Amino acid sequence: MSKNALAFFLHRVIVDAHSQVKETDLNKLKVKAHEIVESPCIRAIGCFLGQCLDILDRGVNVSKDPDVSDLVKSFDTLEEKDILELEKRYWNLKGSSPTGKLDPETLVPLISPPLPPMLAKGVFNAFDENRDNHIDFKEMACGISAACRGPLTERQKFCFKIFDRDRDGKLSKEELTAMIQALLLLHYEEQEHTDDVCVGVSSDDVEKLVGEFLENHDPHKSGFVTQEEYLMWTLHNPLSSALLEIIFQVCHIVLGLKPSKSK
C-alpha cells in the first residue's frame, strides 16, 4: 500500500468515526494516523485499527444512548422502539453514502420517484433544519414525527417547508406557482391510476389557481403567502392530500418508520 493510499484509508476511518466518538478520542486517532503514515508497518496499522474499534465501541455506548432517551422525551408521537428502528435505518443510509452523510445526493434518488423531482430537494430541505446540507439523526426523527405522526396541522407545516425554497417563512408568487404545479401533477397522477387517462398540467390551470389562492388568502395583497395563510387554504382545499400520503409512504418505506398500531 502506497503512502498516499494509506493516508486516504486512515482518513476515511476517521471521517466515519467522527459522528460517533468524543472529540478527545478523535484527536488521538488523528495523531496515531499521522504517525502511521510517516512510518507505516503492519503491526502499527493493526494497533491503530484495534484502537479504533475500542473507541468506537465506547463511543456508541456513550454517544447514542443519551440521544435516544432524549428523543423519547421530546416526542409524544414516537416511542423508544420507533426511534431505535429509525436509528438503524439512519446508519444504513449514511453507510451507503459516498460522503458518509445523509446528503441530497444520497436521499433524493431514494424518494424521487415517487416524489416529482421538483419536490424532492424541498423534502430534503424540510428535514435539514440547520441548513448544513446533510440530515443528522435528530433532524430525521423530528421530521418524521411531524410529517407522519403529528396532527394534520403539523403535517401541513412540514409540507409548507417543502415549498418554501428560500426558507424565509413565506411563499412568493414564484414558489406558490411551483407548489400548485407540483400538487396538480400529483393529483392528476393519482387520477390516472383510477381512470387510465393521461392528463398534463395546464399552465392556465396553474395560473388560475395561483390567482385564486392569492385573492382569497392574501388579505393584505402582499404578493406572498404566510404559513398561517397556507394552513387556512389547506382546510378548504384537498389538493395537498396526495403529497401528504406520498410523504407518509416515504417515511415508512425509505426512512424506516414502522406502522403505528393505532393507525
Residue pairs with C-beta under 8 A, 6 or more apart in sequence:
1 9
1 40
3 37
3 40
6 36
6 37
6 40
6 45
7 33
7 37
10 33
10 36
10 37
10 48
11 33
13 29
13 33
13 49
13 52
14 26
14 29
14 30
14 33
15 100
16 100
17 26
17 29
17 52
17 55
17 56
17 59
18 26
19 94
19 136
20 56
20 59
20 60
20 63
20 64
21 29
21 55
21 56
21 58
21 59
21 63
22 59
22 62
22 63
25 55
25 58
25 59
28 51
28 55
29 48
29 51
29 52
29 55
32 48
32 51
33 48
35 44
36 44
36 45
36 48
64 87
67 137
67 138
68 80
68 83
68 84
68 87
69 80
71 78
71 83
71 138
71 141
72 78
72 79
72 80
72 83
74 142
75 83
75 141
75 145
75 149
77 145
77 148
77 149
77 150
78 86
78 141
78 144
78 145
78 149
81 258
82 257
82 258
83 141
85 256
85 257
85 258
86 137
86 140
86 141
86 144
86 255
86 256
86 257
87 137
88 256
89 255
89 256
90 102
90 137
90 140
90 255
90 256
93 102
93 106
93 107
93 110
93 255
94 100
94 101
94 102
94 106
96 106
97 103
97 105
97 106
98 105
98 106
99 105
99 106
99 134
101 134
102 134
102 135
102 136
102 140
103 133
103 134
103 135
104 121
104 124
104 133
107 120
107 123
107 124
107 135
108 120
108 121
108 124
110 254
111 120
111 123
111 250
111 254
112 119
112 120
114 246
114 249
114 250
115 123
115 246
115 247
115 250
116 182
116 185
116 186
118 178
118 181
118 182
119 162
119 182
119 243
122 161
122 162
122 163
122 165
123 162
123 247
123 250
124 135
125 131
125 161
125 162
125 165
125 167
126 143
126 147
126 158
126 159
126 161
126 162
127 135
127 139
127 140
127 143
128 134
128 135
128 139
129 139
129 142
129 143
130 139
131 167
135 143
140 255
143 158
144 251
144 255
144 257
146 154
146 155
146 157
146 158
147 155
147 158
147 247
147 248
147 251
148 155
148 247
148 248
148 251
148 252
148 257
149 260
153 231
155 244
155 247
156 230
156 231
156 234
156 240
156 244
157 227
157 231
158 247
159 240
159 243
159 244
159 247
160 171
160 227
160 230
160 231
161 167
162 243
163 171
163 175
163 176
163 178
163 179
163 230
164 170
164 171
164 175
165 175
165 178
166 172
166 175
169 226
169 227
170 224
170 225
170 226
170 227
171 179
171 224
171 225
171 230
172 223
172 224
173 210
173 214
173 223
173 224
176 210
176 213
176 214
176 224
176 225
177 206
177 207
177 210
180 206
180 209
180 210
180 213
180 239
181 201
181 206
182 243
183 239
183 240
183 242
183 243
184 201
184 205
184 206
184 209
184 239
185 201
186 242
186 243
186 246
187 239
187 242
188 199
188 200
188 201
189 242
190 242
191 197
191 199
192 198
192 199
213 225
213 233
214 223
214 225
216 233
217 225
217 229
217 230
217 232
217 233
218 224
218 225
218 229
225 233
234 240
251 257
252 258
252 259
